[in-house]
């Protein structure tokens, strides 16, 4: 039987965060963490002068715990009712699994959409196989076919495989399946490419071009990403209330996702992604230029919004409050980059997410410490930032090597060889 701890509440970046431990039948413990909200979805006050905020946070924690217990009870009942899987195909079992995740709100709509895409690819080859008769040999043959016949990249193959494996693992953990036929299957190896990014000169040229253009939503989004490292979904979710000019900070507390046939506002990627980002003068200018552009367009249409209406409006949106889809901004960026001839340092077309990579890469070159950069990017750990960016720049590696040489003694000149106090050149 699954059990949950009483949990605890803590303050993090001006928000109340709840933490609960889950213990399953095998006594395996997993940690759950999320930002706590009022019942109407609003933020809980983080007031230091009273316990009102803490009491509200504890109430939200208890509601969340009740939801988790109800979800576990429902899953256990469904597992008990569905232990007899005779005749149930892989297609039917995948459909049940994804529906269960959606109904229990265990995944976002955008994640469900990704799972459904993978499920379609799985079912093209294995959909009609009874789930209790699926073998490792069949799984391995399907993996090979994705590579050799479908021409899928190793990354896509791995994503599809993991969807099937997670589904079957759930069947094993719930007692419906005796084993997971994905266990032991071999996947194609792939090497993660270094993040695509601009050089410093390229980034400066792009910023100059963007600043000289009308501040449409894609121009503003590109400037913000390049100057702050925000993800595209986070930029689309920014309202003017999140742009705190008086404190020179940017409050990142939500994102826009895609799923269910449209776009919707959701929580950030994880609790670490809910953060406060310091605003530099160039970043403040990007928001100021966008605000002037929006107000000018509104005045041309004879619309004069109140301060409160502006606060609630999305930075990239119009005054009608409509959510802007990240996919739409990405399409506009693809057109804009061709217009400007934007390519990364390797000559490849620059995808929008590479603007975030550019910010991080240049921040490392500028000497920003990894812990601060990790917090600004919303990474779950500094190790992730180190692994992704700290070794991606050749000039940074060369400078670090020279600094070490200087620490050990005078750095030798290029082409100069030293041996035990003797110096020779031209070797």
MISE-142400 format. One record per residue (C-alpha): chain; residue number from 1; x, y, z. Coordinates in nm, 3 decimals. Layout:
<lumgus>
LUMGU  kette   nr        u        v        w
LUMGU      A  NUM        X        Y        Z
...
</lumgus>
This chain:
<lumgus>
LUMGU  kette   nr        u        v        w
LUMGU      A    1    0.000    0.000    0.000
LUMGU      A    2    0.129    0.346   -0.091
LUMGU      A    3    0.166    0.591    0.199
LUMGU      A    4    0.250    0.960    0.218
LUMGU      A    5    0.430    1.155    0.490
LUMGU      A    6    0.265    1.451    0.663
LUMGU      A    7    0.492    1.679    0.461
LUMGU      A    8    0.646    2.017    0.532
LUMGU      A    9    0.636    2.373    0.399
LUMGU      A   10    0.928    2.607    0.331
LUMGU      A   11    0.984    2.945    0.170
LUMGU      A   12    1.173    2.957   -0.160
LUMGU      A   13    1.218    3.265   -0.380
LUMGU      A   14    0.919    3.438   -0.223
LUMGU      A   15    0.692    3.134   -0.266
LUMGU      A   16    0.563    2.862   -0.035
LUMGU      A   17    0.689    2.518   -0.139
LUMGU      A   18    0.545    2.190   -0.010
LUMGU      A   19    0.743    1.866    0.023
LUMGU      A   20    0.597    1.518    0.073
LUMGU      A   21    0.762    1.173    0.080
LUMGU      A   22    0.590    0.878   -0.092
LUMGU      A   23    0.659    0.518    0.019
LUMGU      A   24    0.541    0.232   -0.205
LUMGU      A   25    0.483   -0.138   -0.136
LUMGU      A   26    0.853   -0.219   -0.177
LUMGU      A   27    0.943    0.054    0.078
LUMGU      A   28    1.099    0.266   -0.196
LUMGU      A   29    1.078    0.633   -0.104
LUMGU      A   30    1.037    0.914   -0.356
LUMGU      A   31    1.031    1.287   -0.295
LUMGU      A   32    0.754    1.512   -0.427
LUMGU      A   33    0.780    1.890   -0.430
LUMGU      A   34    0.563    2.170   -0.569
LUMGU      A   35    0.477    2.537   -0.526
LUMGU      A   36    0.167    2.574   -0.307
LUMGU      A   37   -0.127    2.789   -0.413
LUMGU      A   38   -0.454    2.912   -0.267
LUMGU      A   39   -0.768    2.722   -0.371
LUMGU      A   40   -0.842    2.987   -0.636
LUMGU      A   41   -0.494    2.940   -0.785
LUMGU      A   42   -0.348    3.264   -0.650
LUMGU      A   43   -0.015    3.291   -0.468
LUMGU      A   44   -0.007    3.240   -0.092
LUMGU      A   45    0.123    3.550    0.094
LUMGU      A   46    0.484    3.514    0.206
LUMGU      A   47    0.449    3.767    0.490
LUMGU      A   48    0.727    3.763    0.748
LUMGU      A   49    0.525    3.966    0.999
LUMGU      A   50    0.250    3.707    1.058
LUMGU      A   51    0.172    3.336    1.045
LUMGU      A   52   -0.120    3.385    0.807
LUMGU      A   53    0.084    3.281    0.504
LUMGU      A   54    0.224    2.972    0.678
LUMGU      A   55   -0.123    2.863    0.791
LUMGU      A   56   -0.254    2.898    0.436
LUMGU      A   57    0.048    2.705    0.305
LUMGU      A   58   -0.016    2.421    0.552
LUMGU      A   59   -0.378    2.412    0.439
LUMGU      A   60   -0.267    2.390    0.074
LUMGU      A   61   -0.019    2.115    0.167
LUMGU      A   62   -0.295    1.912    0.334
LUMGU      A   63   -0.522    1.951    0.028
LUMGU      A   64   -0.239    1.832   -0.196
LUMGU      A   65   -0.172    1.533    0.033
LUMGU      A   66   -0.542    1.440    0.024
LUMGU      A   67   -0.530    1.452   -0.357
LUMGU      A   68   -0.225    1.224   -0.362
LUMGU      A   69   -0.388    0.973   -0.127
LUMGU      A   70   -0.709    0.972   -0.333
LUMGU      A   71   -0.505    0.923   -0.651
LUMGU      A   72   -0.311    0.631   -0.498
LUMGU      A   73   -0.634    0.470   -0.377
LUMGU      A   74   -0.790    0.505   -0.722
LUMGU      A   75   -0.482    0.361   -0.894
LUMGU      A   76   -0.476    0.066   -0.655
LUMGU      A   77   -0.844   -0.004   -0.724
LUMGU      A   78   -0.789    0.020   -1.100
LUMGU      A   79   -0.490   -0.213   -1.076
LUMGU      A   80   -0.693   -0.465   -0.876
LUMGU      A   81   -0.977   -0.452   -1.128
LUMGU      A   82   -0.741   -0.482   -1.422
LUMGU      A   83   -0.507   -0.762   -1.314
LUMGU      A   84   -0.659   -0.996   -1.570
LUMGU      A   85   -0.509   -0.866   -1.894
LUMGU      A   86   -0.594   -1.162   -2.113
LUMGU      A   87   -0.669   -1.033   -2.461
LUMGU      A   88   -0.563   -0.674   -2.382
LUMGU      A   89   -0.333   -0.544   -2.655
LUMGU      A   90   -0.036   -0.311   -2.624
LUMGU      A   91   -0.247   -0.041   -2.792
LUMGU      A   92   -0.527   -0.075   -2.537
LUMGU      A   93   -0.287   -0.086   -2.243
LUMGU      A   94   -0.099    0.225   -2.359
LUMGU      A   95   -0.431    0.406   -2.397
LUMGU      A   96   -0.532    0.307   -2.042
LUMGU      A   97   -0.195    0.416   -1.905
LUMGU      A   98   -0.195    0.761   -2.067
LUMGU      A   99   -0.562    0.817   -1.973
LUMGU      A  100   -0.480    0.727   -1.611
LUMGU      A  101   -0.193    0.978   -1.603
LUMGU      A  102   -0.412    1.251   -1.752
LUMGU      A  103   -0.712    1.190   -1.524
LUMGU      A  104   -0.492    1.192   -1.214
LUMGU      A  105   -0.316    1.512   -1.332
LUMGU      A  106    0.019    1.334   -1.301
LUMGU      A  107    0.137    1.489   -1.629
LUMGU      A  108    0.083    1.817   -1.812
LUMGU      A  109   -0.127    1.833   -2.129
LUMGU      A  110    0.187    1.897   -2.332
LUMGU      A  111    0.351    1.584   -2.184
LUMGU      A  112    0.039    1.380   -2.262
LUMGU      A  113    0.061    1.499   -2.622
LUMGU      A  114    0.424    1.381   -2.640
LUMGU      A  115    0.326    1.042   -2.495
LUMGU      A  116    0.045    1.006   -2.749
LUMGU      A  117    0.288    1.075   -3.035
LUMGU      A  118    0.522    0.805   -2.903
LUMGU      A  119    0.227    0.569   -2.850
LUMGU      A  120    0.127    0.600   -3.217
LUMGU      A  121    0.478    0.502   -3.322
LUMGU      A  122    0.478    0.209   -3.079
LUMGU      A  123    0.142    0.085   -3.201
LUMGU      A  124    0.247    0.090   -3.566
LUMGU      A  125    0.464   -0.214   -3.488
LUMGU      A  126    0.340   -0.359   -3.159
LUMGU      A  127   -0.014   -0.229   -3.115
LUMGU      A  128   -0.194   -0.559   -3.186
LUMGU      A  129    0.035   -0.775   -2.970
LUMGU      A  130   -0.131   -0.897   -2.645
LUMGU      A  131    0.049   -0.707   -2.369
LUMGU      A  132    0.101   -1.024   -2.162
LUMGU      A  133    0.269   -1.196   -2.459
LUMGU      A  134    0.508   -0.915   -2.556
LUMGU      A  135    0.869   -1.037   -2.547
LUMGU      A  136    1.208   -0.872   -2.525
LUMGU      A  137    1.289   -1.012   -2.869
LUMGU      A  138    0.989   -0.828   -3.018
LUMGU      A  139    1.087   -0.507   -2.841
LUMGU      A  140    1.446   -0.536   -2.966
LUMGU      A  141    1.325   -0.598   -3.323
LUMGU      A  142    1.103   -0.288   -3.299
LUMGU      A  143    1.398   -0.077   -3.180
LUMGU      A  144    1.608   -0.201   -3.473
LUMGU      A  145    1.326   -0.125   -3.719
LUMGU      A  146    1.296    0.233   -3.592
LUMGU      A  147    1.663    0.285   -3.674
LUMGU      A  148    1.699    0.086   -3.996
LUMGU      A  149    1.355    0.117   -4.157
LUMGU      A  150    1.198    0.434   -4.017
LUMGU      A  151    1.523    0.629   -4.006
LUMGU      A  152    1.449    0.775   -3.663
LUMGU      A  153    1.732    0.948   -3.480
LUMGU      A  154    1.875    0.774   -3.171
LUMGU      A  155    1.713    1.042   -2.956
LUMGU      A  156    1.366    0.977   -3.104
LUMGU      A  157    1.413    0.601   -3.069
LUMGU      A  158    1.502    0.645   -2.702
LUMGU      A  159    1.200    0.869   -2.639
LUMGU      A  160    0.959    0.616   -2.794
LUMGU      A  161    1.123    0.327   -2.609
LUMGU      A  162    1.100    0.504   -2.274
LUMGU      A  163    0.728    0.566   -2.317
LUMGU      A  164    0.670    0.192   -2.369
LUMGU      A  165    0.906    0.098   -2.087
LUMGU      A  166    0.740    0.335   -1.838
LUMGU      A  167    0.397    0.197   -1.928
LUMGU      A  168    0.507   -0.164   -1.879
LUMGU      A  169    0.697   -0.078   -1.560
LUMGU      A  170    0.373    0.061   -1.420
LUMGU      A  171    0.211   -0.273   -1.505
LUMGU      A  172    0.481   -0.459   -1.312
LUMGU      A  173    0.466   -0.227   -1.009
LUMGU      A  174    0.085   -0.252   -0.994
LUMGU      A  175    0.098   -0.632   -1.013
LUMGU      A  176   -0.063   -0.656   -1.357
LUMGU      A  177    0.246   -0.784   -1.540
LUMGU      A  178    0.505   -1.038   -1.429
LUMGU      A  179    0.797   -0.859   -1.596
LUMGU      A  180    0.890   -0.570   -1.821
LUMGU      A  181    1.005   -0.697   -2.164
LUMGU      A  182    1.188   -0.367   -2.220
LUMGU      A  183    1.439   -0.455   -1.949
LUMGU      A  184    1.771   -0.548   -2.106
LUMGU      A  185    1.689   -0.414   -2.454
LUMGU      A  186    1.980   -0.237   -2.624
LUMGU      A  187    1.930    0.115   -2.758
LUMGU      A  188    2.133    0.297   -3.024
LUMGU      A  189    2.402    0.521   -2.880
LUMGU      A  190    2.389    0.889   -2.942
LUMGU      A  191    2.621    1.168   -2.848
LUMGU      A  192    2.458    1.483   -2.722
LUMGU      A  193    2.563    1.773   -2.939
LUMGU      A  194    2.712    2.081   -2.785
LUMGU      A  195    2.449    2.354   -2.744
LUMGU      A  196    2.403    2.562   -3.056
LUMGU      A  197    2.490    2.923   -2.977
LUMGU      A  198    2.614    3.253   -3.115
LUMGU      A  199    2.957    3.399   -3.062
LUMGU      A  200    2.988    3.725   -2.869
LUMGU      A  201    3.019    3.931   -3.189
LUMGU      A  202    2.722    3.751   -3.345
LUMGU      A  203    2.512    3.812   -3.034
LUMGU      A  204    2.599    4.182   -3.032
LUMGU      A  205    2.512    4.215   -3.402
LUMGU      A  206    2.180    4.036   -3.351
LUMGU      A  207    2.088    4.257   -3.054
LUMGU      A  208    2.166    4.570   -3.253
LUMGU      A  209    1.944    4.448   -3.538
LUMGU      A  210    1.658    4.358   -3.303
LUMGU      A  211    1.674    4.693   -3.122
LUMGU      A  212    1.636    4.877   -3.454
LUMGU      A  213    1.321    4.685   -3.554
LUMGU      A  214    0.954    4.738   -3.458
LUMGU      A  215    0.909    4.561   -3.125
LUMGU      A  216    0.673    4.286   -3.236
LUMGU      A  217    0.625    3.988   -3.009
LUMGU      A  218    0.895    3.777   -3.174
LUMGU      A  219    1.148    4.062   -3.164
LUMGU      A  220    1.076    4.122   -2.795
LUMGU      A  221    1.089    3.748   -2.719
LUMGU      A  222    1.427    3.713   -2.890
LUMGU      A  223    1.574    4.009   -2.699
LUMGU      A  224    1.444    3.878   -2.365
LUMGU      A  225    1.577    3.526   -2.423
LUMGU      A  226    1.916    3.651   -2.537
LUMGU      A  227    1.947    3.886   -2.237
LUMGU      A  228    1.803    3.662   -1.962
LUMGU      A  229    1.813    3.298   -2.075
LUMGU      A  230    1.438    3.247   -2.024
LUMGU      A  231    1.267    2.955   -2.198
LUMGU      A  232    1.018    3.040   -2.471
LUMGU      A  233    0.722    2.909   -2.268
LUMGU      A  234    0.825    3.126   -1.973
LUMGU      A  235    0.850    3.436   -2.192
LUMGU      A  236    0.504    3.374   -2.339
LUMGU      A  237    0.359    3.354   -1.986
LUMGU      A  238    0.509    3.683   -1.862
LUMGU      A  239    0.260    3.953   -1.770
LUMGU      A  240    0.349    4.315   -1.712
LUMGU      A  241    0.295    4.253   -1.340
LUMGU      A  242    0.594    4.016   -1.353
LUMGU      A  243    0.822    4.294   -1.482
LUMGU      A  244    0.923    4.473   -1.161
LUMGU      A  245    1.109    4.781   -1.281
LUMGU      A  246    1.123    4.937   -0.933
LUMGU      A  247    1.324    4.642   -0.798
LUMGU      A  248    1.493    4.563   -1.132
LUMGU      A  249    1.372    4.202   -1.121
LUMGU      A  250    1.173    3.966   -1.339
LUMGU      A  251    0.937    3.721   -1.166
LUMGU      A  252    0.924    3.385   -1.346
LUMGU      A  253    0.637    3.185   -1.195
LUMGU      A  254    0.447    3.024   -1.483
LUMGU      A  255    0.480    2.902   -1.841
LUMGU      A  256    0.263    2.842   -2.146
LUMGU      A  257    0.217    2.484   -2.260
LUMGU      A  258    0.052    2.325   -2.563
LUMGU      A  259   -0.197    2.040   -2.548
LUMGU      A  260   -0.562    1.952   -2.577
LUMGU      A  261   -0.587    2.140   -2.905
LUMGU      A  262   -0.464    2.474   -2.772
LUMGU      A  263   -0.231    2.665   -2.541
LUMGU      A  264   -0.273    2.709   -2.167
LUMGU      A  265   -0.092    2.869   -1.873
LUMGU      A  266    0.065    2.619   -1.635
LUMGU      A  267    0.323    2.609   -1.359
LUMGU      A  268    0.693    2.630   -1.435
LUMGU      A  269    0.893    2.322   -1.533
LUMGU      A  270    0.978    2.249   -1.168
LUMGU      A  271    1.012    2.429   -0.835
LUMGU      A  272    1.361    2.549   -0.929
LUMGU      A  273    1.223    2.715   -1.242
LUMGU      A  274    1.007    2.943   -1.026
LUMGU      A  275    1.261    3.216   -0.971
LUMGU      A  276    1.344    3.585   -0.963
LUMGU      A  277    1.579    3.698   -1.239
LUMGU      A  278    1.777    4.024   -1.202
LUMGU      A  279    1.709    4.272   -1.482
LUMGU      A  280    2.003    4.450   -1.643
LUMGU      A  281    1.958    4.788   -1.820
LUMGU      A  282    1.952    4.625   -2.168
LUMGU      A  283    1.682    4.382   -2.052
LUMGU      A  284    1.477    4.664   -1.900
LUMGU      A  285    1.510    4.850   -2.231
LUMGU      A  286    1.371    4.547   -2.415
LUMGU      A  287    1.058    4.554   -2.198
LUMGU      A  288    1.032    4.933   -2.216
LUMGU      A  289    1.048    4.928   -2.597
LUMGU      A  290    0.785    4.653   -2.612
LUMGU      A  291    0.553    4.845   -2.377
LUMGU      A  292    0.583    5.159   -2.590
LUMGU      A  293    0.506    4.954   -2.902
LUMGU      A  294    0.195    4.796   -2.745
LUMGU      A  295    0.067    5.129   -2.610
LUMGU      A  296    0.126    5.294   -2.947
LUMGU      A  297   -0.071    5.024   -3.129
LUMGU      A  298   -0.351    5.055   -2.874
LUMGU      A  299   -0.364    5.435   -2.913
LUMGU      A  300   -0.383    5.398   -3.292
LUMGU      A  301   -0.691    5.179   -3.238
LUMGU      A  302   -0.843    5.431   -2.994
LUMGU      A  303   -0.788    5.205   -2.693
LUMGU      A  304   -0.644    5.344   -2.370
LUMGU      A  305   -0.598    5.062   -2.116
LUMGU      A  306   -0.604    5.123   -1.742
LUMGU      A  307   -0.291    5.048   -1.535
LUMGU      A  308   -0.462    4.739   -1.392
LUMGU      A  309   -0.551    4.612   -1.739
LUMGU      A  310   -0.189    4.652   -1.845
LUMGU      A  311   -0.062    4.466   -1.538
LUMGU      A  312   -0.276    4.163   -1.624
LUMGU      A  313   -0.187    4.165   -1.994
LUMGU      A  314    0.075    3.929   -2.136
LUMGU      A  315    0.396    4.101   -2.245
LUMGU      A  316    0.387    3.925   -2.583
LUMGU      A  317    0.009    3.950   -2.621
LUMGU      A  318   -0.240    4.218   -2.707
LUMGU      A  319   -0.471    4.384   -2.457
LUMGU      A  320   -0.737    4.116   -2.515
LUMGU      A  321   -0.565    3.880   -2.269
LUMGU      A  322   -0.517    3.601   -2.522
LUMGU      A  323   -0.235    3.354   -2.452
LUMGU      A  324    0.038    3.349   -2.715
LUMGU      A  325    0.144    2.998   -2.819
LUMGU      A  326    0.520    2.924   -2.803
LUMGU      A  327    0.492    2.735   -3.133
LUMGU      A  328    0.365    3.052   -3.300
LUMGU      A  329    0.660    3.253   -3.171
LUMGU      A  330    0.898    2.980   -3.291
LUMGU      A  331    0.750    2.997   -3.642
LUMGU      A  332    0.785    3.375   -3.646
LUMGU      A  333    1.146    3.340   -3.529
LUMGU      A  334    1.222    3.097   -3.814
LUMGU      A  335    1.105    3.364   -4.059
LUMGU      A  336    1.292    3.644   -3.879
LUMGU      A  337    1.622    3.455   -3.860
LUMGU      A  338    1.612    3.396   -4.237
LUMGU      A  339    1.540    3.764   -4.291
LUMGU      A  340    1.841    3.858   -4.076
LUMGU      A  341    2.060    3.570   -4.193
LUMGU      A  342    2.115    3.445   -3.837
LUMGU      A  343    2.336    3.135   -3.811
LUMGU      A  344    2.510    2.984   -3.511
LUMGU      A  345    2.887    2.963   -3.470
LUMGU      A  346    2.886    2.644   -3.682
LUMGU      A  347    2.682    2.796   -3.964
LUMGU      A  348    2.355    2.619   -3.876
LUMGU      A  349    2.014    2.792   -3.863
LUMGU      A  350    1.962    2.915   -3.507
LUMGU      A  351    1.655    2.770   -3.333
LUMGU      A  352    1.487    2.993   -3.075
LUMGU      A  353    1.604    2.784   -2.778
LUMGU      A  354    1.963    2.850   -2.889
LUMGU      A  355    1.919    3.211   -2.771
LUMGU      A  356    1.897    3.070   -2.418
LUMGU      A  357    2.209    2.863   -2.486
LUMGU      A  358    2.383    3.176   -2.612
LUMGU      A  359    2.303    3.362   -2.291
LUMGU      A  360    2.439    3.077   -2.079
LUMGU      A  361    2.751    3.025   -2.291
LUMGU      A  362    2.840    3.396   -2.292
LUMGU      A  363    2.769    3.420   -1.917
LUMGU      A  364    3.029    3.147   -1.858
LUMGU      A  365    3.276    3.334   -2.079
LUMGU      A  366    3.206    3.654   -1.884
LUMGU      A  367    3.304    3.479   -1.561
LUMGU      A  368    2.961    3.436   -1.400
LUMGU      A  369    2.980    3.174   -1.126
LUMGU      A  370    2.797    2.850   -1.203
LUMGU      A  371    2.568    2.861   -0.898
LUMGU      A  372    2.432    3.205   -0.993
LUMGU      A  373    2.393    3.103   -1.357
LUMGU      A  374    2.211    2.785   -1.255
LUMGU      A  375    1.965    2.987   -1.044
LUMGU      A  376    1.902    3.237   -1.325
LUMGU      A  377    1.841    2.958   -1.579
LUMGU      A  378    1.612    2.768   -1.340
LUMGU      A  379    1.817    2.448   -1.345
LUMGU      A  380    1.753    2.188   -1.076
LUMGU      A  381    2.124    2.169   -0.991
LUMGU      A  382    2.454    2.340   -1.063
LUMGU      A  383    2.580    2.005   -1.195
LUMGU      A  384    2.335    2.028   -1.484
LUMGU      A  385    2.464    2.375   -1.572
LUMGU      A  386    2.825    2.260   -1.545
LUMGU      A  387    2.762    1.956   -1.764
LUMGU      A  388    2.585    2.157   -2.033
LUMGU      A  389    2.778    2.481   -2.055
LUMGU      A  390    3.100    2.494   -1.854
LUMGU      A  391    3.302    2.290   -2.104
LUMGU      A  392    3.131    2.394   -2.426
LUMGU      A  393    3.351    2.690   -2.513
LUMGU      A  394    3.701    2.642   -2.657
LUMGU      A  395    3.819    2.991   -2.559
LUMGU      A  396    3.707    2.932   -2.199
LUMGU      A  397    3.896    2.602   -2.186
LUMGU      A  398    4.210    2.767   -2.326
LUMGU      A  399    4.189    3.055   -2.077
LUMGU      A  400    4.140    2.811   -1.788
LUMGU      A  401    4.442    2.606   -1.898
LUMGU      A  402    4.658    2.919   -1.921
LUMGU      A  403    4.544    3.034   -1.576
LUMGU      A  404    4.652    2.699   -1.433
LUMGU      A  405    4.988    2.728   -1.609
LUMGU      A  406    5.034    3.074   -1.459
LUMGU      A  407    4.946    2.934   -1.117
LUMGU      A  408    5.214    2.665   -1.152
LUMGU      A  409    5.468    2.910   -1.287
LUMGU      A  410    5.524    3.134   -1.583
LUMGU      A  411    5.307    3.015   -1.875
LUMGU      A  412    5.527    2.899   -2.166
LUMGU      A  413    5.487    3.068   -2.501
LUMGU      A  414    5.324    2.876   -2.784
LUMGU      A  415    5.581    2.650   -2.952
LUMGU      A  416    5.817    2.664   -2.652
LUMGU      A  417    5.914    2.341   -2.472
LUMGU      A  418    6.065    2.330   -2.123
LUMGU      A  419    6.243    2.034   -1.968
LUMGU      A  420    6.368    2.036   -1.611
LUMGU      A  421    6.475    2.399   -1.607
LUMGU      A  422    6.604    2.397   -1.966
LUMGU      A  423    6.425    2.594   -2.236
LUMGU      A  424    6.436    2.515   -2.603
LUMGU      A  425    6.239    2.665   -2.887
LUMGU      A  426    6.160    2.571   -3.239
LUMGU      A  427    6.083    2.205   -3.155
</lumgus>
